[in-house]
Amino acid sequence: MVIGNTARRALWLYIAHREKEFPTHLTDRLFPMTKMAVRFMLNHLAKRAGVTDVHPHRFRHSFAIWYLRGGGDIFTLQRILGHSSLDMVSYYLEYAQTDVASAHRRASPLDRWNSNGAL
């Protein structure tokens, strides 16, 4: 598994803190939470923040879109997400391409020229 430097640092801090709180022999899981516990935590945080329609899979979708927006390639994203085909990640690529087209329309010097040729 490949993770970025920021995630790696956060993971090491989590592990160091966790070992102080919970001796290693009490659990063999890195994150000792059930799916329901994660869902409950997200719903609680969403309610406090006034956000609706929050679910764990939304974070996966957000990651995929931000990854592509940040310059990541679709083949690596496919491997990170564990999809067997590119068909599964093409959904995220559509969002990223829409963002590129929109940014181009906003920033294209040619499209921004006024009638006398000045920017």
N, C-alpha and C positions, 0 to 999 in steps of 0.2 A: 504494500500500500504506500502511496506517495502522498505526503501532505506538505503544505507550505510552511515556511519558517514561523509565521505568526501562529498558525494552528499548533505547530510543534512546541513552541514556547508555552502556549496556553495549556497544552496537554501535560507538559512537564510540571507546570505549577499546580495543575489539578491533582496530578498523581502525588506530588510532594505533600499537598494539603490533605488529601484523602488518607494517606498513610498515617498522618498524625491523628486523624479522626477515627479511622476504621483500620484496625490491623489487617494486613494482607490475608491472613488465614480466615477472616470472616466471609470473604467473598472472592470468587475467582473471576468476576466480571469487572471490566474497566468502569462501566457506568451501571451501577446496581439499581436500575430503574426498570419498571415494566413499561410496556407500551401505554397502558392506561395512565400510569403516573406521569409520563411525558405529556400525554394529551391533556390531563388535568392541569398541569403546570402551564402549558401554553394557553389553555382557555382562561385560566386565572390571570395571567399576564395580559392577554388580549383584552379582557374585560376592564382591567385597570387602565389600559392605554386607550380604550374606546375603539378598538379595532375589531372588525367582524370577519367572519369566514376564515378563521385561523385553524390550520391543521398541520401536522408534522410534514406531510408531503409538500406543502407550500414552500418550505425551506429548501427542499430538493429542487423544485422548479426555479425558485429565485436564484439558487446557486448556479444552476445551469445557464440561465439567461445572463447573469452577471459575468460568468466565466467567459462566455462568448463575446459579450460587450467589451470585456477587458482584453480581448485579443486571443483568447484560447481557441484551439482548433477543435473541430467537431469529432475527429477521430480520438483524440485524447479524452474529450468529454465522454464519448461512448464508453471508453475503458473505465473512467472514473465512476460513472454511474452504473456500470456493470450490465449494460444493454448488449444483447447479442447481435443486433443489427442497427444500421444507421437510420432505419425507418423510425425507430423509437426516439432518436434525438433530433430528427429533422424538424419536429415541432418547435424546438428551442431555436434552431437556426432561422426559422421564419421570423421570429421576434427580432433576432439580432440583425437580420438583413433589413427589416423594416426600420430599425433604428439607424442603420447606416444610410439608407435612402433619405430619411428625414433629416439627418445631420448634413448630408450633402446639399439638400435643398436650402437649408438655412445658411450654410457657409460657403457655397460655391461662388467664387469671385465673378464668374461669367454671369451667373444668374442675378448677382447684386449690382451689376453695372446699370447706371441710369441712362437716359436717352443720349446724354452727351459723352458717354464713355467713361465717366469717372465713377469711382467706387463710393 
